[in-house]
Structures are given as C-alpha cells and as structure tokens.
Amino acid sequence: MEESLIKTLSPLVLAHIGDAYFHLYVRTRLLQVTHNITRLHDLSAEIVSATAQAKTYYAIENFLTDDERDIFRRGRNAKSHAPRKATVAEYHASTGFEALLGELYLKKNFTRLEEICELAFNSIRS
C-alpha cells in the first residue's frame, strides 16, 4: 500500500489492522510459554486487553520516535465507541497503540513492528 494512501486512512482503520497483527503476534509468542489452549486463550486475552495495551504504550513510549508518537496521538484522539472493560483513557491509549502497529504493518516496516511488539510483549509479561 502506498504511503500517501496510508496517511489518508482513518486512525480507527489503522487500529483495526494493528489489533489483528498484535493478536497474532501475542498468540505466536505465547506458544513458547504453553500449548494448553485454555491457558493460551487466557494469557492472550489478558495481554491484548485495552488496559494492558495502555500500560504497555506508556512503558515503551520513550523508545518511540516522534513520528511514532504522532501516529499514537492520532489513534488516541480518534472518536470511537465507549469501552466495555476499560476506562475511556485506557481504551483511547490502546487504540493509539494499535494504530501505530497498523501503520507500521501497512508501511511494511516489519523490523520496527517486531521491535515494538517485542518490547510491548515483554513489558506486559514482566
């Protein structure tokens, strides 16, 4: 996808892609921990929750570039529906985090995407 087109996408579209990518990343990484399906589900649900993703963003924020923080802010500030299991602030922060991942994925910046996901995964698991 061309970068000019990516820049025109709604931050919520970016978050949709980022959410899917992060789910798959987490599920794949958790295979190193367990092969029990119930445990895999419970751990992945905990890690990809809005609450955990919001905490993750703030844990890795200083590692991000200014451009990456700008993408986060676009996602965080996007109008979206009220959360079910998180505060509004946590939900918005997690949307920003997912938008960042979505933009990196669409730009095919897989090295940076992997770095950020690994930092995020480790910050949640510690």
SULFENQUI-V383225 format. One record per residue. PSI is psi in whole degrees, 0 to 359 (NA if undefined). BURIAL is b if it has 9 or more other C-alpha atoms within 8 Angstrom, else e. Layout:
# SULFENQUI-V383225
psi->(PSI;PSI)
burial->(BURIAL;BURIAL)
This chain:
# SULFENQUI-V383225
psi->(137;144;324;325;321;320;339;350;145;143;333;329;316;318;324;315;315;322;314;316;314;322;311;318;310;314;321;315;325;343;340;345;315;158;4;121;322;315;318;314;312;314;316;321;322;316;323;7;155;320;313;320;324;314;320;312;313;335;330;1;317;344;345;154;168;320;320;322;326;318;316;312;320;315;318;324;357;142;129;175;157;143;160;317;21;165;164;318;317;318;315;319;319;325;320;317;314;323;319;311;319;317;317;320;311;330;357;34;67;330;312;321;315;317;312;318;322;317;316;312;314;325;327;319;345;NA)
burial->(e;e;e;e;e;b;e;e;e;e;b;b;b;b;b;b;b;b;b;e;b;b;b;e;b;b;b;e;e;b;b;e;e;e;e;e;e;e;b;b;e;e;b;b;e;e;b;b;e;b;b;b;b;b;b;b;b;e;b;b;e;e;e;e;e;e;e;b;b;e;b;b;b;b;b;b;e;b;e;e;e;e;e;e;e;b;e;e;e;b;b;b;b;b;b;b;b;b;b;b;b;b;b;b;b;b;b;e;b;e;e;e;b;e;e;b;b;e;b;b;b;e;b;b;e;e)
